Amino acid sequence: MNDAAKRGQVGTPGALAERDAQVFRAGIHLNRLNNEFEDFLFGRIDLLPGKDGKKGPDGAYTAVEPAEGAVRPDNTADIAETLHIGRIGVLDAEYAPLVIDWRAPAAAPFYRSTPVDPGRVVRRRVIRSKGRRVLGVEDDLMRPELKATLAGNELAVIGDGALMAALGQARSHTMRDIVASIQAEQDMVIRAPAASVTYVEGGPGTGKTAVALHRAAYLLYQDRRRYAGGILIVSPTPLLVAYTEGVLPSLGEEGQVAIRAVGSLVDGVEATQYDAPAVARAKGSYRMLKVLRKAARGALETPGTSGRRTAPAPARGHSEQLSFGEETDENGQGGGEYGQGDGENGQGGDAGTRNPAATPTRLRVVAFGRRLELEAPELDRVRQNALSGTAPVNLLRPRARKLLLDALWSRSGSGSRHTDPELAAELRSSFDEDVSSEDTFIAFFEAWWPELTPRGVLEAMADEKRLGRWARRILNPGEVRRVARSLKRDGLSVHDVAMLDELQAILGTPARPRRKRELDPLDQLTGLEELMPVREESQRERAERLAQERTEYAHVIVDEAQDLTPMQWRMIGRRGRHATWTVVGDPAQSSWSDPDEAAEARDEALGSRPRRRFTLTVNYRNPAEIAELAAKVLALAMPGSESPSAVRSTGVRPRFVTAAGGRDSLAKTVREEAARLLDQVDGTVGVVVAMNRRAEAARWLAALGDRVVALGSLEAKGLEYDATVVVSPAEIADESPAGLRVLYVALTRATQQLTIVSAPRDEPDADGVPDLLRD
Ligand SMILES: Nc1ncnc2c1ncn2[C@@H]1O[C@H](COP(=O)(O)OP(=O)(O)OP(=O)(O)O)[C@@H](O)[C@H]1O
């Protein structure tokens, strides 16, 4: 900035422009440094000289292996290079690297080096700090046999390992980044090239979510321009979004990355309700796709018995010329109200609802002084003819309109009036103009072929009779009844959102004139707003706005991919048609009942892009004592699959408690156990119950403060707590066909302590161990 000020004194216009540009860049950099100040420098590696002596642009040796003779026969060596690793890179006054960005190639040895395969690293140090104070230092010696010296002094070793220090810390309600202790197998995934599909599997606690988030930051660092197209991270629940969304800003990345729950992928919708398992199964499966296709066409026709009329009514005085079904609004006025928020940005499907009027069964217009009339059979023929096109239903409107005019034209008999083709064409076009500007025709057309919204179609599906027709031979009558009933309820379920999105694709969005965005004069001054105290829209706000408007992304990261239904895969697939992908999941934790169908949908979404597969094998979350217990359920849920190995053990075994029969006893026991755990851990306690006990469990715990949370089994996905109470394993396991896998998720949420509360249904033995968890 000082430098820039000097440029300004030159006084030429060019120098002024350069000054502005430099001040701007310096301002951005200063901002980033200030934002990243906390815990800015977290790592250091001391290295042997590189094999070929070559150095990269960041000034570090590029070779992974040490130079020949770097280790002397008496096992002594000199440190040739010391690198400091931080959240972002910093150069010194000479433009030499002072701190290396954790994502830079030179930082890779910090993560990759292990005692088995140390490369050039002799000592790896993790530094914890607060503000300007160093709180602690943890060293790992990668070559413990070596006596290394740095500038004549022997290398010191402090602390007992950064990883264990990180894992032992109490948990809060938000996830922390793991930059200081990323492990080698995780680093391979984070830095995998972004070509095509990177597929990561691993058991609970292996760091899949952490790795996915760090990968997003890494990709942006690697190729910011390419990912200006945005990175979408899809998370299973809003709870997990809230838990993880702080990680990227802590890595110096926000704006380009949108983290969305699968129930919030359609703009303006935030679904938090869950359907009962049988309903979810019908709504999520491929079968629903067929039903939606039929419904989207069927919904064009509204039975007269609906009794609801809010479509634009014919103008007064013309109403007698429109024939609606028997139960239409008598005064024919209707009020012309479409729901608001009809998606100016072309999304359309999320906010507005329109209740179409009963479909008119007769059209009468006056053209060329003659009354022309089309009756129901003719209208029906025209409709079927129009629908034979494959285009999205709303985009078929112009075609339907044209076919309607054709039918009226032929009814008028005017076609034979002229033999001269030019005159005939002229006559026809003036006929079309005449008819289509007539209020009657306009009103008729709006009611006969209304522009459908996804919400409108979903509402039509709430009518059991109509749904039954559209779902004939696809859903069974029980499913039809349950789905229709679920759609009558207020608010959307997570599965409804994928249906809305599919409907949006089936219906299509007709082109609308774009609203001109006002030019913000500050925008013109590329980024000067960064430095101004008052500005209209911050960079972050702008990034959020852009993310809102974005419908496709350059990279899509799917977390907990094992849970997605076929319909959800289709929804996400539409957002990444040209994207590269990172897909992380664990089949053993899947709450979806038909994994084969979901795999088919996943393959369709990912297309034929080649896949690179990784497996994470170490459980960083659960102590061995908890992992061992969970493994028993894994053996039942997915016989033969391997549990990840737990990296530490606490010596504290899971506790088993039995609640006597009766609601009060269960409530009391759970409350006591939660309170007991709150006493024993510094951080959070999660109480996991079957989905239908959610509200009840929240009441049980209301007096215990906000360190404790009640969670339905499906909501526990991806989260973690210092301690958890799992209430009635049998109830959770019996909830759905995937119940055992859901129970496996519930049992693997704790970082320190786990208590199992059994109800009589769990058939606990004398020690309180429920049937499902016995050897
Ligand atoms: N290298 C690491 N250093 C420190 N902590 C780590 C490391 N890897 C993972 N963890 C921690 O382990 C816990 C589990 O990680 P994460 O939630 O990413 O696992 P996951 O594989 O997504 O689990 P699940 O499948 O159960 O959702 C988190 O607290 C995470 O911070």
The ligand as a Gaussian input file, in Angstrom:
#p B3LYP/6-31G(d) Opt

LIG

0 1
 N       -6.647000     -36.491000      10.498000
 C       -7.465000     -36.131000      11.476000
 N       -7.027000     -35.378000      12.489000
 C       -7.850000     -35.010000      13.498000
 N       -9.132000     -35.342000      13.553000
 C       -9.621000     -36.094000      12.561000
 C       -8.818000     -36.525000      11.482000
 N       -9.593000     -37.249000      10.645000
 C      -10.813000     -37.260000      11.177000
 N      -10.833000     -36.573000      12.330000
 C      -11.965000     -36.343000      13.199000
 O      -12.692000     -37.538000      13.301000
 C      -14.077000     -37.253000      13.383000
 C      -14.813000     -38.005000      12.319000
 O      -14.618000     -37.406000      11.085000
 P      -15.771000     -37.303000      10.014000
 O      -17.017000     -36.829000      10.647000
 O      -15.241000     -36.588000       8.849000
 O      -15.934000     -38.865000       9.680000
 P      -16.918000     -39.566000       8.670000
 O      -16.125000     -40.615000       7.989000
 O      -17.601000     -38.574000       7.838000
 O      -17.905000     -40.254000       9.685000
 P      -19.402000     -40.788000       9.460000
 O      -19.352000     -41.771000       8.347000
 O      -19.713000     -41.435000      10.747000
 O      -20.225000     -39.602000       9.177000
 C      -14.198000     -35.739000      13.269000
 O      -14.244000     -35.181000      14.549000
 C      -12.919000     -35.347000      12.601000
 O      -12.554000     -34.027000      12.913000

